[in-house]
């Protein structure tokens, strides 16, 4: 250790571990604790060395404001408590705020349609992730919900489009369909190749009438083609 290190340690001990007679009646804590660590203790006891809020602009502002002083929108301040105590108090308030919406929303949600997409063996230890890239779009003009997604395994070259009416009592034609990219772009990229096959990396709606997809070449080699394509829903 350098002399500078020793000085730092000595200064720390001098500042924080001086005898504090005013604390003798506080559960045997006869010394000042380190002033940052006291905020991190997971206990409900008051801080040994609470902060000095004198001159704090925010507290002065609240004190002088008749409207904000008792406002229920402001989270109460506990200058004598640790951050763990404040965190628990805040979590309790947030849970109360979210409970009512959760009950109302939960009771209003119901299954409109069931559409099996794939089957897996019951004997498999872990369920493979076959469902990928779900992207939602709401066409407010025609009151239609869309979901774009891809299925892994044997259909990586396809993108699936699920369409439902926002009024669950109404149905739409072609509720679900798949678009297969395959090697449909050979003529535009490489006339001599007949083995190019593309899979979908990502897909999003560009607008109500157009879907944007990012495609990649499926061959296992360096320098794979990346294609940004825009497909009309029609």
KOLVEXLO-457604 format. One record per residue (C-alpha): residue in three letters; x, y, z; residue number from 1. Coordinates in steps of 0.1 Angstrom, whole numbers, plus 5000, padded with zeros to 4 digits. Example, Ala and Ser with C-alpha at 12.3 -4.5 7.8 and 13.67 -1.06 7.14 Angstrom:
2
<"ALA"; <5123; 4955; 5078>; 1>
<"SER"; <5137; 4989; 5071>; 2>
***
This chain:
234
<"UNK"; <5000; 5000; 5000>; 1>
<"UNK"; <5012; 5035; 4993>; 2>
<"UNK"; <5012; 5063; 5019>; 3>
<"UNK"; <4983; 5078; 4999>; 4>
<"UNK"; <4962; 5046; 5004>; 5>
<"UNK"; <4969; 5045; 5041>; 6>
<"UNK"; <4959; 5082; 5044>; 7>
<"UNK"; <4926; 5075; 5027>; 8>
<"UNK"; <4919; 5046; 5051>; 9>
<"UNK"; <4929; 5067; 5081>; 10>
<"UNK"; <4907; 5095; 5070>; 11>
<"UNK"; <4878; 5072; 5065>; 12>
<"UNK"; <4881; 5057; 5100>; 13>
<"UNK"; <4885; 5091; 5115>; 14>
<"UNK"; <4854; 5105; 5099>; 15>
<"UNK"; <4830; 5076; 5103>; 16>
<"UNK"; <4841; 5057; 5134>; 17>
<"UNK"; <4845; 5084; 5159>; 18>
<"UNK"; <4826; 5078; 5191>; 19>
<"UNK"; <4791; 5092; 5190>; 20>
<"UNK"; <4777; 5095; 5226>; 21>
<"UNK"; <4743; 5107; 5212>; 22>
<"UNK"; <4739; 5072; 5196>; 23>
<"UNK"; <4746; 5052; 5228>; 24>
<"UNK"; <4709; 5045; 5234>; 25>
<"UNK"; <4703; 5033; 5198>; 26>
<"UNK"; <4705; 4995; 5200>; 27>
<"UNK"; <4742; 4994; 5207>; 28>
<"UNK"; <4753; 5014; 5177>; 29>
<"UNK"; <4780; 5034; 5192>; 30>
<"UNK"; <4797; 5045; 5160>; 31>
<"UNK"; <4786; 5064; 5129>; 32>
<"UNK"; <4782; 5039; 5099>; 33>
<"UNK"; <4795; 5047; 5065>; 34>
<"UNK"; <4770; 5071; 5050>; 35>
<"UNK"; <4763; 5054; 5017>; 36>
<"UNK"; <4760; 5018; 5031>; 37>
<"UNK"; <4733; 5028; 5056>; 38>
<"UNK"; <4709; 5035; 5027>; 39>
<"UNK"; <4714; 5000; 5013>; 40>
<"UNK"; <4706; 4980; 5044>; 41>
<"UNK"; <4675; 4959; 5041>; 42>
<"UNK"; <4659; 4969; 5074>; 43>
<"UNK"; <4631; 4992; 5086>; 44>
<"UNK"; <4652; 5009; 5113>; 45>
<"UNK"; <4658; 5046; 5110>; 46>
<"UNK"; <4691; 5058; 5094>; 47>
<"UNK"; <4719; 5063; 5119>; 48>
<"UNK"; <4731; 5094; 5100>; 49>
<"UNK"; <4701; 5109; 5081>; 50>
<"UNK"; <4708; 5134; 5054>; 51>
<"UNK"; <4706; 5171; 5060>; 52>
<"UNK"; <4678; 5185; 5038>; 53>
<"UNK"; <4683; 5221; 5048>; 54>
<"UNK"; <4686; 5243; 5018>; 55>
<"UNK"; <4673; 5216; 4994>; 56>
<"UNK"; <4655; 5234; 4966>; 57>
<"UNK"; <4629; 5207; 4960>; 58>
<"UNK"; <4619; 5205; 4997>; 59>
<"UNK"; <4618; 5243; 4999>; 60>
<"UNK"; <4596; 5244; 4968>; 61>
<"UNK"; <4571; 5218; 4982>; 62>
<"UNK"; <4571; 5236; 5016>; 63>
<"UNK"; <4561; 5269; 4999>; 64>
<"UNK"; <4535; 5254; 4976>; 65>
<"UNK"; <4500; 5251; 4991>; 66>
<"UNK"; <4488; 5229; 4963>; 67>
<"UNK"; <4516; 5204; 4962>; 68>
<"UNK"; <4522; 5201; 4999>; 69>
<"UNK"; <4494; 5177; 5004>; 70>
<"UNK"; <4491; 5163; 4968>; 71>
<"UNK"; <4484; 5126; 4966>; 72>
<"UNK"; <4503; 5125; 4934>; 73>
<"UNK"; <4536; 5131; 4951>; 74>
<"UNK"; <4553; 5100; 4966>; 75>
<"UNK"; <4560; 5108; 5003>; 76>
<"UNK"; <4596; 5113; 5013>; 77>
<"UNK"; <4611; 5093; 5042>; 78>
<"UNK"; <4643; 5111; 5052>; 79>
<"UNK"; <4650; 5087; 5081>; 80>
<"UNK"; <4646; 5055; 5061>; 81>
<"UNK"; <4668; 5034; 5038>; 82>
<"UNK"; <4663; 5029; 5001>; 83>
<"UNK"; <4650; 4993; 5008>; 84>
<"UNK"; <4622; 5007; 5029>; 85>
<"UNK"; <4613; 5032; 5003>; 86>
<"UNK"; <4614; 5006; 4976>; 87>
<"UNK"; <4590; 4983; 4995>; 88>
<"UNK"; <4566; 5013; 5001>; 89>
<"UNK"; <4567; 5022; 4964>; 90>
<"UNK"; <4561; 4986; 4953>; 91>
<"UNK"; <4531; 4984; 4976>; 92>
<"UNK"; <4515; 5015; 4961>; 93>
<"UNK"; <4522; 5004; 4925>; 94>
<"UNK"; <4506; 4970; 4932>; 95>
<"UNK"; <4475; 4987; 4945>; 96>
<"UNK"; <4474; 5009; 4914>; 97>
<"UNK"; <4477; 4979; 4890>; 98>
<"UNK"; <4453; 4955; 4908>; 99>
<"UNK"; <4420; 4971; 4897>; 100>
<"UNK"; <4430; 4974; 4860>; 101>
<"UNK"; <4442; 4938; 4861>; 102>
<"UNK"; <4409; 4926; 4875>; 103>
<"UNK"; <4388; 4946; 4849>; 104>
<"UNK"; <4410; 4937; 4819>; 105>
<"UNK"; <4412; 4901; 4830>; 106>
<"UNK"; <4375; 4897; 4832>; 107>
<"UNK"; <4369; 4913; 4798>; 108>
<"UNK"; <4394; 4891; 4778>; 109>
<"UNK"; <4380; 4860; 4763>; 110>
<"UNK"; <4391; 4836; 4735>; 111>
<"UNK"; <4377; 4845; 4701>; 112>
<"UNK"; <4391; 4817; 4681>; 113>
<"UNK"; <4415; 4787; 4685>; 114>
<"UNK"; <4438; 4779; 4656>; 115>
<"UNK"; <4463; 4750; 4660>; 116>
<"UNK"; <4496; 4758; 4643>; 117>
<"UNK"; <4517; 4727; 4650>; 118>
<"UNK"; <4519; 4696; 4671>; 119>
<"UNK"; <4548; 4683; 4691>; 120>
<"UNK"; <4556; 4650; 4707>; 121>
<"UNK"; <4544; 4646; 4743>; 122>
<"UNK"; <4576; 4627; 4751>; 123>
<"UNK"; <4599; 4656; 4743>; 124>
<"UNK"; <4617; 4670; 4774>; 125>
<"UNK"; <4618; 4706; 4763>; 126>
<"UNK"; <4593; 4723; 4739>; 127>
<"UNK"; <4612; 4738; 4709>; 128>
<"UNK"; <4606; 4774; 4700>; 129>
<"UNK"; <4587; 4771; 4667>; 130>
<"UNK"; <4569; 4805; 4668>; 131>
<"UNK"; <4590; 4835; 4659>; 132>
<"UNK"; <4588; 4872; 4650>; 133>
<"UNK"; <4552; 4880; 4661>; 134>
<"UNK"; <4544; 4915; 4649>; 135>
<"UNK"; <4510; 4931; 4654>; 136>
<"UNK"; <4493; 4957; 4632>; 137>
<"UNK"; <4459; 4973; 4635>; 138>
<"UNK"; <4442; 4986; 4603>; 139>
<"UNK"; <4418; 5012; 4617>; 140>
<"UNK"; <4404; 5020; 4583>; 141>
<"UNK"; <4391; 4984; 4577>; 142>
<"UNK"; <4389; 4974; 4614>; 143>
<"UNK"; <4413; 4945; 4610>; 144>
<"UNK"; <4440; 4930; 4632>; 145>
<"UNK"; <4470; 4915; 4616>; 146>
<"UNK"; <4497; 4892; 4631>; 147>
<"UNK"; <4529; 4885; 4612>; 148>
<"UNK"; <4550; 4855; 4623>; 149>
<"UNK"; <4573; 4828; 4610>; 150>
<"UNK"; <4575; 4791; 4619>; 151>
<"UNK"; <4609; 4775; 4624>; 152>
<"UNK"; <4619; 4740; 4615>; 153>
<"UNK"; <4605; 4730; 4581>; 154>
<"UNK"; <4590; 4763; 4570>; 155>
<"UNK"; <4617; 4789; 4575>; 156>
<"UNK"; <4611; 4803; 4539>; 157>
<"UNK"; <4575; 4812; 4548>; 158>
<"UNK"; <4560; 4841; 4565>; 159>
<"UNK"; <4525; 4837; 4580>; 160>
<"UNK"; <4498; 4864; 4581>; 161>
<"UNK"; <4469; 4860; 4605>; 162>
<"UNK"; <4440; 4884; 4599>; 163>
<"UNK"; <4410; 4889; 4623>; 164>
<"UNK"; <4382; 4915; 4624>; 165>
<"UNK"; <4382; 4937; 4655>; 166>
<"UNK"; <4346; 4928; 4659>; 167>
<"UNK"; <4350; 4892; 4671>; 168>
<"UNK"; <4315; 4883; 4659>; 169>
<"UNK"; <4326; 4889; 4623>; 170>
<"UNK"; <4349; 4868; 4602>; 171>
<"UNK"; <4371; 4876; 4573>; 172>
<"UNK"; <4381; 4855; 4543>; 173>
<"UNK"; <4416; 4840; 4543>; 174>
<"UNK"; <4419; 4844; 4580>; 175>
<"UNK"; <4454; 4829; 4579>; 176>
<"UNK"; <4478; 4824; 4549>; 177>
<"UNK"; <4514; 4818; 4543>; 178>
<"UNK"; <4537; 4835; 4518>; 179>
<"UNK"; <4567; 4814; 4506>; 180>
<"UNK"; <4597; 4833; 4494>; 181>
<"UNK"; <4617; 4803; 4482>; 182>
<"UNK"; <4638; 4812; 4451>; 183>
<"UNK"; <4613; 4837; 4436>; 184>
<"UNK"; <4640; 4863; 4431>; 185>
<"UNK"; <4665; 4843; 4411>; 186>
<"UNK"; <4658; 4861; 4379>; 187>
<"UNK"; <4663; 4895; 4394>; 188>
<"UNK"; <4695; 4887; 4413>; 189>
<"UNK"; <4713; 4859; 4395>; 190>
<"UNK"; <4701; 4845; 4363>; 191>
<"UNK"; <4724; 4815; 4363>; 192>
<"UNK"; <4715; 4803; 4398>; 193>
<"UNK"; <4685; 4780; 4404>; 194>
<"UNK"; <4694; 4770; 4440>; 195>
<"UNK"; <4689; 4803; 4458>; 196>
<"UNK"; <4664; 4801; 4487>; 197>
<"UNK"; <4655; 4828; 4511>; 198>
<"UNK"; <4643; 4828; 4547>; 199>
<"UNK"; <4627; 4857; 4566>; 200>
<"UNK"; <4649; 4874; 4592>; 201>
<"UNK"; <4623; 4901; 4602>; 202>
<"UNK"; <4590; 4914; 4591>; 203>
<"UNK"; <4569; 4945; 4599>; 204>
<"UNK"; <4540; 4963; 4584>; 205>
<"UNK"; <4551; 4994; 4565>; 206>
<"UNK"; <4516; 5007; 4562>; 207>
<"UNK"; <4480; 4993; 4559>; 208>
<"UNK"; <4488; 4979; 4524>; 209>
<"UNK"; <4524; 4970; 4525>; 210>
<"UNK"; <4546; 4945; 4545>; 211>
<"UNK"; <4584; 4950; 4547>; 212>
<"UNK"; <4605; 4919; 4551>; 213>
<"UNK"; <4643; 4913; 4556>; 214>
<"UNK"; <4653; 4881; 4538>; 215>
<"UNK"; <4686; 4862; 4539>; 216>
<"UNK"; <4700; 4835; 4516>; 217>
<"UNK"; <4697; 4801; 4532>; 218>
<"UNK"; <4729; 4786; 4518>; 219>
<"UNK"; <4757; 4780; 4544>; 220>
<"UNK"; <4784; 4803; 4532>; 221>
<"UNK"; <4800; 4836; 4537>; 222>
<"UNK"; <4787; 4867; 4520>; 223>
<"UNK"; <4750; 4856; 4521>; 224>
<"UNK"; <4726; 4879; 4503>; 225>
<"UNK"; <4705; 4902; 4524>; 226>
<"UNK"; <4673; 4915; 4507>; 227>
<"UNK"; <4649; 4943; 4519>; 228>
<"UNK"; <4616; 4936; 4501>; 229>
<"UNK"; <4583; 4954; 4503>; 230>
<"UNK"; <4553; 4932; 4495>; 231>
<"UNK"; <4518; 4945; 4488>; 232>
<"UNK"; <4491; 4927; 4509>; 233>
<"UNK"; <4470; 4924; 4478>; 234>
***
